[in-house]
Amino acid sequence: MANIWGMNDGALTQGRHRLAGWFRHGLSRPAPQSDARYADATPVAARSGLMPWAAVALAIGIGGWFALPFEPGWRFYAGLGVAAALALMAARLAARLELGTVLNWPLADLLRMALLGLVLGLAGALIAGLHAHRAAGPVLTWRYYGPVEGRVVAIDRSARDLIRLTLDQVVMRNLAADRTPLRVRLSLHNGKATALPAPGTRVMLTAHLSPPPGPSEPDGHDFRLQSWFDGLGAVGYSRNPVMTVAPAEPGGALALHRLRMRISAAIQRSIDGQAGAVASALMTGDRSGIEERTNDIMRASNLYHIVSISGLHMGMLAGFVYGALRLVLAAACAFFGAGRGAALRVHKWAALAAILAAGAYLWISGGDVATKRAFIMVAVMLGAILADRRAISLRTVAVAAIAILVISPEALVSPGFQMSFAATVALIVSYPWWTRARQWVPPLIQPAALLLISSFVAGAATSPLAAAHFNRVAEYGLIANLLVVPVMGAVVMPAGVIAGLLGLLGLAGPALWVMGLGTEWMLYVAEWITGLKGATRAVVSPPGVVIILLGLGGVAVALCLRVPVRPLRKQPSQILGWLGVAVLGMAFTTWMTAGRPGLLVSAEGDAVGMMTPAGRAMSKPKGGAFAAETWLISDGDTATQQESAARPLWTGPANERRATWPGTGWQIVHATGKGALTRLDALCAPQTILITNALPGDDTSKKPSPKKKSLKKPSSTKAPPEKSSPKTAALKKPSPKEPLPANSATSPKPGPSEATKLPVPDMAPTGAIAESGVKSPQATSANAEKSIPPDAKPPTAPEVAAAKADANPTGGAAGVPARARKSACLMLDPQSLRKSGAVRIEMKNGLPQVITARRETGRRLWTAPGSLR
């Protein structure tokens, strides 16, 4: 009797054929050819195999887990497991119903495939949740300044052209081991003047550390997600020299890293300048020597993907080894008169050697996520040669995608994963078109035509994703790739392989010289392309749903609109393919019609940007540089912060900038600098949005001089600790040795100024923040909270209650009115912004609606680590 896979389960001797059938047809049961009723029945999986769709289902489950607005608990994962088991049972039941002629074959097969896809989707969500919890580690929840000791595990260069050190085995002052981050990353402001330590060296330095920053605007890129899976619990910088505590221990896991850095240094000594730095990055993955200007011209010319080791490099290296070794072995067989059997197995030996070479490349290049992904793809394709299967097909790509998603599910949301698989799938799908068209192309120009078509197809597949992630389009990127990629494949990578082999004998010089010629040509082309007028064009950042629609539509088109195109009557899957075309059109329409936020406020309150017909106008030419730069890039604006601040909108002195929201009558005031706290009451007028970065204690205008402070005794108006109530407990200053909690309004800073910092009491918040989706915008009254001088008497319980009632006149939650009034003043200060993150403000029915970047009801592991562990 046939089982659910359509194979005879009688004899064990048919096991090998069964496995081959699964690989060839996926898990779909072939249609009964003897029955004329099923002659035209060609479901999608029966036609293209279930393996590509298995990867799609797994990716949908992982993506759904990342899109959850809340952090699921154990009940959620238990429910997923139960649902997966029930779906498997239902798939088996569908097979039995088909065998019993209750359901016809097309309907039963479609039902079975849908249930198996559901199982894979649920498994994807389970895998993503498991990896997220396995990556859990302590995350710093306050700002830290002090000594930091740790072991160097990575050296790279930041976007600000600063050397960065990543440390593990971290030790911080007055911080318990269970609260110390597993890894921290520090930018060295004096890195050029400091000798870099070798990986494995234990170092110490004085540094500023803070939690990984959240998004610069609501629904923007969240660096905390990447940091969570990378194990980074804090990031920061240091202006002090790096001191060596202990040298690197011989051997160990970092011995390979030290070898890689020595090889990188040797390559840069042999090849001068940035050409040597690029060559070192191509062979060892060490990009610390590449200057930011070089990165800029590579991005502008669409050649930056060449600097990062990816499938292109791994494929070129493995392809060179495979082709060269196969040619050598074939010549040896012919010369020595080897038998026909040995000659037929030459390609398998070459494939095995290419896998070993790709593994060595992975080993020597550091093995980061992108390199591992490229190695898995190449190993699967070469493994198909060993198994007598097609090396380049959608099934091999699907196997590679499944392996990567199971090992690193977070790779799904990374630009590298999306772009590499988009290019690979597009090239595979377009190849049948080329095989039919090349008969009309003269043989002499077929290689050039194939290179042109391949570059065009790969660029067309990756350009929308690159524009969505990086907000720029390289207008002449196709020309640059046509000039550089052939040199990469024919000169740079082969010379690198030969240099690696000759380096064992100390004869790598000539090969490195040839490699340097190739990298110099690459930089020359990048410089020339960047200098052309209109080389790059900025684009607006799309909504998050656009990338999802691009992925779903692209998958449907790639798997269903295949060659040859047949009438829909004979190819039902064509319907799904044309639906994919419609989804792609929907994605681009949503992108083109999407607008940008009207008013953006940074998480520190030091940057404010208002959208105008001329572009976003920043309130100040300095302050909040990272947030301002990110906003302008997302707007598709090439202006600098200084140029943006010069646009006509804001008026007033530098410490009190004012603007009027067009068509609403609301005033926007950005108060900063010394004395800002003393002006808040006067500035918070009706129909005013007041934004400040001042905290209680920042105002030094009323502080006594050091001489008077030493003569006078402390004020006796402070309440005794034993008489303090829960309402006034917030006035107590935390011990300098204890770190402040995550929701503290202040952060520990060195020096005497720390004594003047005083937390704000637990009254109504100065910034009443509205959650996304709340219909009514939020605001507070002007007297919701007063600035408190250091010697002020704590408020009594009746005073606190009165303040809360005044801030909540409509009877909503404490400090959050149900509806704002036009006579109210909306105030955003560092205390409220640090709880909410960056915010955007939109006008709705003439009232401001505030949308936060950190929703209290939607916390995930990487957004609120302190409250979830």
Disulfide bonds with the S-S distance in Angstrom:
Cys684-Cys825 1.81
